[in-house]
């Protein structure tokens, strides 16, 4: 069974085009919905794994067409590589805007923002 953790793990391979950190640890992901796809090829055939429709909702760090296109392409391509995914829908929100406070503790470590007294700590 495909889980939200599986999706988040895969999305850690997708990076923001401007900030050198993955979209999960930047805090861009707002929601993940996973639903079985009853119309996927092979549904109901013994031995064929269940396919799922994935809906991802996120906020970009920079709400431009270029950034949004980049994020959509990365996410769609990455999730297409998962055997259990038949379709991905991506919704990009404009509000609330992304802020550095969305970055996870892991993201702060990746970006070198934790433990460095010369940088402003993001809380």
C-alpha positions in Angstrom: 0.0 0.0 0.0 1.3 3.4 -1.0 1.7 5.8 1.9 2.2 9.5 2.4 5.7 8.6 3.8 6.5 6.9 0.4 5.5 10.1 -1.4 7.5 12.4 0.9 10.5 10.2 0.5 10.3 10.4 -3.3 9.7 14.2 -3.2 13.0 14.6 -1.3 14.6 14.1 -4.7 12.8 17.3 -6.0 14.6 20.6 -5.4 13.6 24.2 -5.4 15.1 26.0 -8.5 16.5 28.8 -6.4 17.2 27.5 -2.9 19.5 24.4 -2.7 17.2 22.2 -0.6 14.5 19.7 -1.4 10.9 20.8 -1.5 9.9 18.6 1.5 12.5 20.2 3.9 11.8 23.7 2.6 8.2 23.1 3.7 6.6 23.6 0.3 4.3 20.6 0.6 0.9 21.6 2.1 -1.1 18.4 1.4 -0.9 14.9 -0.1 -3.9 12.9 -1.1 -3.6 9.3 -2.2 -6.6 7.5 -3.7 -6.8 4.1 -5.3 -7.2 4.4 -9.1 -10.0 1.9 -10.1 -9.5 2.8 -13.8 -5.7 2.1 -13.9 -4.6 -0.7 -16.3 -4.5 -4.0 -14.6 -6.9 -3.1 -11.8 -8.5 -6.3 -10.5 -6.0 -8.6 -12.1 -4.4 -11.0 -9.6 -0.7 -10.2 -9.1 -0.9 -6.6 -10.5 -0.2 -4.0 -7.8 -2.9 -1.4 -7.0 -2.3 1.9 -8.7 -3.0 5.3 -7.1 -3.9 8.8 -8.0 -1.8 11.3 -6.2 -2.8 15.0 -5.5 0.0 17.3 -4.3 -0.7 20.8 -3.0 2.2 23.1 -2.4 3.4 26.7 -2.2 6.4 27.8 -4.1 9.2 29.9 -2.6 9.0 32.2 -5.6 5.6 32.3 -7.3 6.7 32.8 -10.9 5.6 30.8 -13.9 9.1 29.5 -14.4 9.4 28.3 -10.8 5.9 26.7 -10.9 6.7 24.9 -14.2 10.0 23.6 -12.8 8.3 22.3 -9.6 5.4 20.7 -11.6 7.8 18.9 -14.0 10.1 17.6 -11.2 7.2 16.3 -9.1 5.3 14.7 -12.0 8.5 13.0 -13.3 9.6 11.8 -9.9 6.2 10.3 -8.9 5.8 8.8 -12.4 8.8 6.6 -11.5 6.8 5.0 -8.6 5.2 1.7 -9.8 2.1 2.3 -7.6 1.4 5.8 -9.1 -0.9 6.0 -12.1 -1.6 9.8 -12.1 -0.4 12.9 -10.3 -2.2 16.2 -10.0 -0.3 19.2 -8.7 -2.0 22.3 -7.3 0.1 25.3 -6.6 -1.3 27.8 -4.0 -0.5 31.5 -3.9 -1.6 32.0 -0.3 -0.4 31.8 2.3 3.0 32.8 0.8 6.0 30.6 1.7 8.3 32.0 4.3 11.6 30.8 5.8 9.7 29.7 8.9 8.3 26.8 6.8 11.8 25.2 6.6 12.1 22.0 8.7 14.9 21.5 11.2 16.5 19.1 8.6 16.2 21.8 6.0 17.9 24.3 8.2 20.8 21.9 8.7 21.0 21.3 4.9 21.2 25.0 4.3 23.7 25.6 7.1 21.3 27.7 9.1 21.5 25.8 12.4 24.6 26.1 14.6 26.2 28.9 12.7 26.3 32.0 14.9 27.0 34.3 11.9 23.7 33.4 10.2 20.2 34.5 11.4 18.4 31.6 12.9 15.1 30.9 11.4 12.4 29.9 13.9 
